[in-house]
Amino acid sequence: MAAKGQRMAEFDLDLQAVEDKLDGTDDGDGRIVLDILDGSTADEEWVELIEDGDVLVLSVEGDVNERAAGFAREIRDMGGELVHFRGFLVIAPPNVAVDTDRLN
């Protein structure tokens, strides 16, 4: 049996293949959107993506509270979740739970 580190090194995650697979689905379950939260994208655009059922993984440049101030409350009010984790803001629509139990 290989050591845990060896198994992880052998694991190859192909994000492009995952994104292509998600783009090809017609069930309306959304997609995972990777982007940068730096103030250059309108707050309404983030809200629209969540309304469409997308999950956002945003690399935060600057203060997360300032950057998310224009859309966080609206997303929470619609039942979405926002989780700040290691410099990223993960935002999920109402039908997707963000499980943080393993972080404790």
C-alpha positions in Angstrom: 0.0 0.0 0.0 1.4 3.4 -0.9 1.8 6.2 1.6 -0.8 8.8 1.8 1.5 11.4 0.2 2.3 9.1 -2.7 -1.4 8.5 -3.4 -2.1 12.3 -3.4 0.8 12.9 -5.8 -0.7 10.3 -8.2 -4.1 12.0 -8.1 -4.5 14.3 -11.1 -7.4 16.6 -11.1 -8.3 17.9 -14.6 -10.4 21.0 -13.9 -10.9 21.7 -17.6 -12.5 18.3 -18.1 -14.7 18.9 -15.1 -15.8 22.3 -16.4 -16.4 20.8 -19.9 -18.5 18.1 -18.3 -20.5 20.7 -16.4 -21.0 22.9 -19.5 -22.4 19.9 -21.3 -25.2 19.3 -18.8 -28.8 20.4 -19.6 -30.3 19.8 -16.1 -29.9 23.4 -15.0 -27.9 22.5 -11.9 -25.4 25.3 -12.5 -21.6 25.3 -12.7 -18.6 26.2 -10.6 -17.3 29.7 -11.5 -13.7 30.6 -10.6 -12.9 34.3 -10.5 -11.2 37.1 -8.6 -13.1 39.4 -6.2 -11.2 42.6 -6.7 -14.0 45.2 -7.2 -13.9 45.0 -11.0 -17.1 43.0 -11.4 -20.5 44.5 -10.7 -22.2 43.2 -7.5 -25.3 42.4 -9.6 -23.3 40.0 -11.8 -22.4 37.9 -8.7 -26.0 37.8 -7.6 -27.2 36.8 -11.1 -24.7 33.9 -11.2 -26.1 32.7 -7.8 -29.7 33.1 -9.0 -28.7 30.9 -12.0 -27.6 28.1 -9.6 -23.8 28.6 -10.0 -21.3 28.2 -7.2 -18.6 30.9 -7.0 -15.1 30.3 -5.8 -13.5 33.8 -5.7 -10.0 34.7 -4.9 -10.2 37.7 -2.6 -8.0 40.7 -3.3 -8.3 43.1 -0.4 -10.7 43.0 2.5 -13.4 40.4 2.0 -16.0 42.4 4.0 -15.5 45.4 1.8 -15.4 43.5 -1.5 -18.5 41.5 -0.7 -20.5 44.3 1.0 -22.6 45.0 -2.1 -24.0 41.5 -2.6 -23.5 39.4 0.5 -26.7 40.3 2.3 -28.8 39.8 -0.9 -27.3 36.4 -1.4 -27.9 35.4 2.2 -31.5 36.7 2.1 -32.2 34.4 -0.9 -30.9 31.5 1.1 -27.4 31.3 -0.3 -24.2 30.6 1.7 -21.0 32.6 1.8 -17.8 31.0 3.4 -14.4 32.7 3.6 -11.7 30.1 3.5 -8.0 30.6 3.0 -8.2 33.7 0.9 -11.2 32.5 -1.1 -14.8 33.4 -0.8 -17.1 30.4 -1.7 -20.6 31.4 -2.5 -23.3 28.8 -3.0 -26.9 29.1 -4.2 -29.8 28.1 -1.9 -29.9 24.5 -3.2 -26.2 23.8 -2.4 -24.8 23.4 1.1 -21.3 24.3 2.0 -20.0 21.7 4.4 -17.4 23.1 6.8 -17.6 20.3 9.4 -14.1 19.0 8.5 -12.5 22.3 9.2 -13.1 22.0 13.0 
